[in-house]
Amino acid sequence: MAVCKEARTCLVVMAAILGGCAAVTPQVGVGSWKPAPVGASWAQAQRNTGSFGQNRQTTTTRVADVDWKGSPAVALKTPMGTLLQRPADGRWLAFIAPDGKPAMTWDPPAGWDLPIGVGSSWKSPRKMTNLATGKTLEYDWSCAVPAYEKVTVPAGTFDAFRVECKSSTDSVDTYWVSPAVHPFLKSKTVRGPKNPNGPGTQETELLKLPS
């Protein structure tokens, strides 16, 4: 069965490789994104219910940059496919299936502007296109950063920002982001009954630091 033939499959993959998003610093007004070095890898565990399917564990590896629409893109590879990121800020550009064909794209690229810190917030319209089905999902996405706190995961204990996001697709996401660690330390997504994929929950934790 082709990867990402359904949006649900792609979103599960995305959650498995959230390590591709930005690292930040505690002070508002300071912060930048730097991709993990080529060859680095890290492991995450997922606990899934409902529309997210079964529990799983995924290893993500930073591989060499690839071309995306005439420009280089940072590439994060898993057994289920490869996430492409914009080098300047880590925003998600596309998801590539194992056969090398684009499966999912975001417009504008998914993510947030840096710097962020406690008190940061943002809101924007988004489009996510499933190229296997030709369907585009349009939705509003808003986030706020209410706290900088301790979080403990199998990879260790860290100081992290808690980033809380809501989507007009009846979905709520929470991310814990450390200034010291490239991947997300932890995340939680709750889909409500009005979500296009159906209700469900997904929680991820970082098992292994990038190495």
Secondary structure as GFF3:
##gff-version 3
##sequence-region A 1 211
A	DSSP	alpha_helix	7	16	.	.	.	ID=ss1
A	DSSP	three_ten_helix	18	20	.	.	.	ID=ss2
A	DSSP	beta_strand	41	48	.	.	.	ID=ss3
A	DSSP	three_ten_helix	50	52	.	.	.	ID=ss4
A	DSSP	beta_strand	56	68	.	.	.	ID=ss5
A	DSSP	beta_strand	71	78	.	.	.	ID=ss6
A	DSSP	beta_strand	81	85	.	.	.	ID=ss7
A	DSSP	beta_strand	92	96	.	.	.	ID=ss8
A	DSSP	beta_strand	102	110	.	.	.	ID=ss9
A	DSSP	beta_strand	121	130	.	.	.	ID=ss10
A	DSSP	beta_strand	135	153	.	.	.	ID=ss11
A	DSSP	beta_strand	156	167	.	.	.	ID=ss12
A	DSSP	beta_strand	171	177	.	.	.	ID=ss13
A	DSSP	beta_strand	186	191	.	.	.	ID=ss14
A	DSSP	beta_strand	200	208	.	.	.	ID=ss15
###
